[in-house]
């Protein structure tokens, strides 16, 4: 998934896409030049040509997938609207139950990879409600549809289709049967095939890696993914900021990769809330040289100003949306606070 996991499963859930068979269209994927090239590449990787061709021939174009990818929720909702979907009592309670049931695994993952348990829990909660909604689309249908009939990102999705077939050999999944999101993301943590191959780990040492049903592998793999993308243990994720004057407007943008220092932000009139009086859960006291990005979000009560760190940026490597990253942060905080009660 580029250099991280592209997440579309959330949007599929929001749009209520229904069963994967709707709006299906026959295809000629194996006979197209791109399909023939894909077959040659996979045969060169040691896969059986007849098997590859049969899988491509079995793939069905899904027009609803093309409709869905054109309007992902991260692009159509405000932060206030998006937040309501994920910061709910039911999802928080499910997160608490997941944490309690898997406390030992989460503690081990946090110790080995340096990623807080609440972040791991929140990722699984935002993605699939702890495995309750893993997707209903055949992965081969989803990836073939987007890889052959979605020109803006066809090359990317054809590569993921190739990764799916290689994953079949390595992980022992059935590429023709496995289901996931409308963008081909799989399992409880919704890893796309390339990320499944690159970052999934056998966390319970049973000789196989299963992100579909094995909670141990899910927890270990999410933690490994974050460490591989340079999660910094102990670094806060984001703080609400107060602004004054007008100079601050020049540093707030749509980018979420830190490009200024905390000292720079303060000089422009954007100051993170202090943790001295414990008045706000989203605060931090960090050195002036700390790298941050300045984000403005359209919340329920109007504009919200945030100063986010490299760890916020790491969350966006899982899903390249600042709304998604903020939902993960806030769900993790709600769950962690209740665990302490």
Steps between C-alpha positions, in 0.01 A plus 500: 500500500733770384736503792237417755149371527229675303179474688165505325317253724366781719332664204349174382336461837370856495352473155318177577617331184313179570570168332788465263294353220299815428564694179738233369627503145679231300864566420779412259781563746718205406494592131584869540863600445530599866354167607734305276795694642382422853477130418855502365628675812336249730620202300852645525445501879431127487121497496305259281379675184170312484420585860578869449293512183206330672509752784502792258217343300300455821532868593187705446492873443303669779355834398409586860866490588573756231221718637630468856863582432395820327355640825690377810367630831835654591449744213130571537446537877610773740697400807191559713298258285780245475565501874141406583539177307798371697491661844193317626428327829442167326839505325672614819338220702599246234854635520507457877382140462762433230774644722396298804472178301842549342687683773803269501542518122468878499751537783744278314454694174550830680818370662644352180406777257455808717149572373239579769230240550226761456627593152495135392151456644373817331633398159311170511195682632491764228577251225257215569339547843732233636436257218123545479512664156789366294335563163283301261672548164702223340851641505571379148187680374590821680861511388427396143221756469727780620810364329344483156204740506611788724758694296605750771661223707490195277873432521491500880205262523642262240811479713281419798325231297840350429582521872175321583591204283849484648346525846283200421812288466673642807217530753286211387192710430266431207532800268174408332298489822653749742286811553580848622440868435408644163867589451626151575605556862492181704432378850440664835765770447419545129847455357518517125687203348839672465489611864382155607810353334736770628386563858283215629667284767438162658455641850391174662767286332255245359677486165253709302394862468125554514358852506150377425426317825812488721489785752860440609631547148279806455634672812861419424469600136345841572774573753770384257352717225519810721855433611605439139360844416707662776260532790684681782435350841391763751437776248148647530285494188327838494398793716219748467636846435386850578570769245537875511564775249498421129850366430393148604294472181816458294599173670167316497459284192363169377839331541551268795873443468685713760683780322559755776610500862287560803700819552408614148132436571510696823672790326212510253237507776407129524562356846419145617284470808714442806461193719586691818144524631381169347210693352512335159581145393653615168799696625876465510808675634779436251833666411490792259691300236230230480381453141128573454237560236222753549152378408162670500196272513134585453352372827149499639562833673692659215872509426732285711873571497749220560877462514584142400827309528683237296288233669185653355671480163575131563129434551435659161736242348233247594230709335595820324229710658536746783138433596581131533810570710309733729225239543761242601656741747172598663360147514827382657478776760138425589577130542818558702327745732223253575752221559648718774162560668 
